[in-house]
Amino acid sequence: MKIYNFNAGPSILPKKVIKKSAQSVINYNQTGLSLLEISHRSDDFLNILDKTTDLVKRIMNLSDDYIILFLQGGATLQFSMIPYNLMKKRAAYLDTGIWAFNAIKEAENFGEVKVLFSSKKEKYTYISKNYKIPNEADYFHCTSNNTIIGTQMKTFPKTTIPIVCDMSSDIFSRELNFREFDLIYASAQKNISSSGMTIVIINKKIIGKIKRSIPSYLDYRIHMKNNRIFNTPNVFSIYTSMLTLEWIESKGGLSYLEQENEKKAKMLYEEIDRNHLFENKIDKEDRSNMNVTFFLKKKELEKKFNRIWKKENIIGLEGHRSIGGYRASIYNALPLKSVQFLIEIMREFERKI
Ligand SMILES: *Cc1c(COP(=O)(O)O)cnc(C)c1O
């Protein structure tokens, strides 16, 4: 049965990746052992770790100045780990969505948070480009893609202070100059792998400037010193990431994916704008290419529309519980054909009403 998976996270992954990952759970690489049974100190796993690290660096075009960690606790734990490791006195944040807001709340435990811009009052429907990053802040934090409302930063500011970015929902979806960032983090369950693992990419030069004592697991230096396996990492999720990254490379890397993602998003936004039953509430220039949100202009049609798409084996189209409406998450692995199918359903609904 064909299923059209528009889940926001955990979300769709390439079929090939799922297949190989599943096989490895039965018999990893003809070892006679399940991937779940191998030691995280074995050569088998060390190979996986090194390969995954190399793939991240190659795909993002990062130098050896960067260290790649595969941590647990989700992007959510990074909301605290980042200020714990980087904030002496104050940091500057953009409040562009619910996740950004959550990051701010956590950072406030560690010092003064300067919120340079907030669109909370406007329900996060746009992202300002007019803010000034104070030089005396220890770092600047932003969220590249706001998963819940469906906005995306298309450009990033230039600044002399370290730039920290939560890329949980659009990492590996487009080409960026990743060397302009000093810390990038992304939980794996959106564009990479299973949940329970977060990729943290750190420019080594920003680490170790803090005097406070930090609990071991929360201290980036401890993970570096222990060659990225301070404790037992999420072996399964790291392995599956490796497969996804190999898939990304085989497709032609980020430039190819960016083109595809743009195509998919453009088609869907065009339909939302054209179809007189639907609307998108985001400023056009800030619309996300990963999470496309839309609403029925007449709320009373919701039940009818829901019946139709659910019957067609479309899943995960409900908007986030905090805003309602609809959200089509169209991550890397979602085929163009699935977007075309959704558009057909929207057109058919318009014809019937
Ligand atoms: C999903 C998401 C998070 C939270 O990730 P967890 O792994 O659940 O902690 C944080 N930030 C963004 C932008 C997200 O999309």
Ligand as a Chemical Component Dictionary entry (heavy atoms), coordinates in Angstrom:
data_LIG
# 
_chem_comp.id                   LIG 
_chem_comp.type                 NON-POLYMER 
_chem_comp.pdbx_formal_charge   0 
_chem_comp.three_letter_code    LIG 
# 
loop_
_chem_comp_atom.comp_id 
_chem_comp_atom.atom_id 
_chem_comp_atom.alt_atom_id 
_chem_comp_atom.type_symbol 
_chem_comp_atom.charge 
_chem_comp_atom.model_Cartn_x 
_chem_comp_atom.model_Cartn_y 
_chem_comp_atom.model_Cartn_z 
_chem_comp_atom.pdbx_ordinal 
LIG C1 C1 C 0 12.231 19.159 16.377 1  
LIG C2 C2 C 0 12.996 20.359 16.706 2  
LIG C3 C3 C 0 13.626 20.519 17.954 3  
LIG C4 C4 C 0 13.472 19.524 19.077 4  
LIG O1 O1 O 0 14.150 18.367 18.832 5  
LIG P1 P1 P 0 14.188 17.178 19.915 6  
LIG O2 O2 O 0 15.058 16.186 19.271 7  
LIG O3 O3 O 0 12.794 16.705 20.117 8  
LIG O4 O4 O 0 14.776 17.739 21.150 9  
LIG C5 C5 C 0 14.364 21.663 18.166 10 
LIG N1 N1 N 0 14.489 22.602 17.206 11 
LIG C6 C6 C 0 13.902 22.485 16.001 12 
LIG C7 C7 C 0 14.078 23.550 14.982 13 
LIG C8 C8 C 0 13.135 21.363 15.724 14 
LIG O5 O5 O 0 12.542 21.237 14.518 15 
# 
loop_
_chem_comp_bond.comp_id 
_chem_comp_bond.atom_id_1 
_chem_comp_bond.atom_id_2 
_chem_comp_bond.value_order 
_chem_comp_bond.pdbx_ordinal 
LIG C1 C2 SING 1  
LIG C2 C3 SING 2  
LIG C2 C8 DOUB 3  
LIG C3 C4 SING 4  
LIG C3 C5 DOUB 5  
LIG C4 O1 SING 6  
LIG O1 P1 SING 7  
LIG P1 O2 DOUB 8  
LIG P1 O3 SING 9  
LIG P1 O4 SING 10 
LIG C5 N1 SING 11 
LIG N1 C6 DOUB 12 
LIG C6 C7 SING 13 
LIG C6 C8 SING 14 
LIG C8 O5 SING 15 
# 
